[in-house]
């Protein structure tokens, strides 16, 4: 779904502009609103979603909606027909997020117009801005380079995943996000980092790393206008896969060198809005079956939902498909699906939301062919944290879905 500025948001942005004179509010609020023709975008959305979906929601989709408290006509927090279509488009997406959070930033509580507190600046100009209802990192100028604030220089393990959302307001080839797996050029060491002097270069329809990568015809056909793209990187000792939305565009079995950090740079030769949000880095590598055998449960951060809703986001499909495959291969394996939240917000609301999310996950797996009696759904809200809720990473660790063997 494309995130557009509403009239109310525009008015609020203008009101804030007179109170706090920040570049971010003017640049992202007024400029995008003037650029985007909302009626045209809505027609494009309907055309794409209709082509992808092609039929009425199945009983499983209706169950997911009912679990999230939503009717067939929308509202509530469940999957609409449009979201169902998008989930189908991601059906071959096989990315699975890591199982231990290393770095997470949803920019909660950050001051608008200030530099994001959990990042460091290598070059350029970046600041926190509002876009729709979300806080984002606005990469203001050409060459802006940011990296997470970490307590050691070489902090990436040998197996990890990285996810983030990046914004394009056109498919112009003169806008490129460069994702480096080294903190900065000063810390690069050829004997350690090898090929990672070069970035993973992401454009609206393509991803490239050195001589590897490709352009997606499917993404190119979408005529990007004011749209977020989801980037996912999976690195396993020496192999690397890179996804842009539902497309795997890089698959390298043997990369020379070791990733040690992360930095994001913007290369734009035109006046364009460039933003980043929802950055998550996690350690990975432990197979689902091994987790169950060792711990009696699977803890996953790969099942994501819209903010304060039970709508399963399409990038969750890879993790859900892996769970479904495991249950199909192990017919005696049954789970209680547990929804967990962090400590932010009202206790009762968190409990209700976690129950809705657990039921939405169960309904999705039933739709994939898993018998309903093999799954229970239980929302636990914030009552069973696995960390102390005193850091951003701790809160991110507590926001999770668990599959507990029963």
Buried (B, 14 or more C-beta within 10 A) or exposed (E): EBBBBEEEBBEBBEEBBEEEEBBBBBBBBBBBBEEBEEEEBEEBBEEBBEEBBEEEBEEBBBBBBBBBBBEEEEEBBBBBBBBBBBBBBBEEBBBBBBBBBBBBBBBEEBBBBEBBEBBBEBBBBBBBBBBBEBBBBBBBEBEBBBBBEBEEEBBBBEBBBBBBBBBBBBBBEEBBBBBBBBBBEEBBBEEBBBBBBBBBBBBBBBBBBBEBBBBBEEBEEBEBBBBBBBBBBBBBEBEBBBBBBBBBBBBBEEBEBBBBBBBBBBBBEEEBBBBBBBBBBBBBBBEBEEBBEEEEBBBBBBBBBBEEBBBBBBBBBBBBBBBBEBBEEEEEBBBBBBBBBBBEEEEEEBBBBBBBBBBBBBBBBBBBEBEEEBBBBBBBBBEEBEBEEEEBBBBBBBBBBBBBBE
